[in-house]
């Protein structure tokens, strides 16, 4: 069973964050530079929100606002989904489907330890299924060998 903790270990890397007073433009630049689709918004070492490319598209572009003049705190999601590192990847997939979201903040002991995306979850599930198929194919070959 694959857990969020396992997924974070496999993925490795650093979790990029942004301050709520930063401009949306700065958040977009950081997302682009780091090739991520969302950033936890952190103030005083506490996650206070989540900003994503989707927020930008819906709350800046479609409303004719300026990303350079709008602070992150104006458009960030404050009711963002959170998971624990011991939750399963399948539970994450269910939560993402239910909440119609693409990113989950991972919290342990009231401290953010990472963020995972729908891409991370799908890759993990595909990898797990490939492992299971390989095991089944190995069992089939062994069974065929025993029959001969």
C-alpha positions in Angstrom: 0.0 0.0 0.0 1.5 3.3 -1.1 1.2 6.2 1.4 1.7 9.9 1.0 4.9 9.6 3.0 6.2 7.1 0.5 5.2 9.3 -2.4 7.0 12.3 -0.9 10.1 10.2 -0.4 10.1 9.0 -4.0 9.5 12.4 -5.3 11.9 14.2 -3.1 12.6 17.8 -3.6 11.7 21.0 -1.9 8.3 22.5 -1.4 8.2 26.1 -2.7 6.0 28.6 -0.9 4.9 32.2 -1.2 4.0 35.0 1.2 0.4 36.2 1.2 1.6 39.8 0.6 3.5 38.9 -2.6 1.9 39.7 -5.9 0.1 37.1 -7.9 2.6 37.9 -10.6 5.5 36.8 -8.3 3.6 33.6 -7.5 3.2 32.9 -11.2 6.8 33.5 -11.9 7.9 31.2 -9.1 5.4 28.5 -10.3 6.8 28.8 -13.8 10.5 28.8 -12.7 10.0 25.8 -10.4 7.6 24.0 -12.8 4.8 23.6 -10.2 1.1 24.3 -10.5 0.4 25.5 -7.0 2.1 27.1 -4.0 1.3 26.9 -0.3 0.9 30.4 1.0 2.9 30.6 4.3 3.0 33.4 6.9 4.9 33.1 10.2 5.7 29.4 9.4 2.0 28.6 9.1 0.1 27.6 5.9 -2.6 30.1 5.5 -3.7 29.3 1.9 -3.0 27.7 -1.4 -2.6 29.5 -4.8 -2.8 27.7 -8.1 -2.7 28.4 -11.8 -6.5 27.7 -11.7 -6.9 30.6 -9.1 -5.1 32.9 -11.5 -7.2 31.9 -14.5 -10.5 32.3 -12.7 -9.8 35.1 -10.3 -7.4 37.3 -12.3 -7.7 36.7 -16.0 -11.5 36.2 -16.2 -12.2 39.2 -14.0 -9.8 41.5 -15.9 -7.6 42.1 -12.9 -3.8 42.7 -12.9 -1.5 40.0 -11.5 1.1 42.6 -10.7 -1.3 44.7 -8.6 -3.1 41.9 -6.8 -1.7 40.3 -3.7 -1.8 36.6 -3.3 -4.0 36.8 -0.2 -6.8 38.3 -2.4 -7.2 35.2 -4.5 -5.7 32.3 -2.5 -7.8 29.4 -1.4 -8.2 29.3 2.4 -10.3 26.2 2.5 -7.7 24.0 0.9 -7.6 20.2 1.3 -5.0 18.7 3.7 -3.8 15.1 4.0 -1.6 13.3 6.5 1.5 11.5 5.3 0.1 8.1 6.5 -2.9 8.3 4.2 -3.0 6.2 1.2 -2.5 7.4 -2.4 -5.9 6.0 -3.2 -7.5 8.1 -0.4 -5.8 11.2 -1.9 -7.3 10.3 -5.3 -10.7 10.1 -3.8 -10.3 13.4 -2.0 -9.1 15.1 -5.1 -12.0 13.8 -7.1 -14.5 14.7 -4.4 -13.1 18.2 -3.9 -12.3 18.7 -7.6 -8.8 19.8 -6.8 -5.3 19.1 -8.2 -3.1 19.7 -5.1 -3.1 18.5 -1.5 -1.1 20.1 1.3 0.6 17.4 3.4 0.6 18.2 7.2 2.0 16.3 10.1 1.9 17.6 13.7 0.4 20.9 12.5 3.5 21.4 10.2 3.5 21.4 6.4 5.9 18.7 5.1 5.0 18.9 1.5 2.5 19.3 -1.3 1.4 16.6 -3.8 -0.3 17.0 -7.2 -2.7 14.9 -9.1 0.3 14.1 -11.4 2.2 12.7 -8.4 -0.8 10.6 -7.4 -1.4 9.2 -10.9 2.3 8.4 -11.4 2.4 6.5 -8.1 -0.8 4.5 -8.9 0.6 3.6 -12.4 3.9 2.6 -10.9 2.1 0.4 -8.3 0.0 -1.2 -11.0 3.0 -2.0 -13.2 4.7 -3.6 -10.2 1.6 -5.8 -9.6 1.4 -6.8 -13.3 5.1 -7.7 -13.2 4.5 -9.9 -10.2 1.5 -11.5 -11.8 3.4 -12.2 -15.0 6.3 -13.7 -13.0 3.8 -16.0 -11.2 2.2 -17.0 -14.6 5.7 -17.9 -16.0 6.5 -19.9 -13.0 3.2 -21.7 -13.2 3.7 -22.5 -16.8 7.2 -23.8 -16.1 5.8 -26.1 -13.4 3.2 -27.5 -15.8 5.9 -28.3 -18.4 
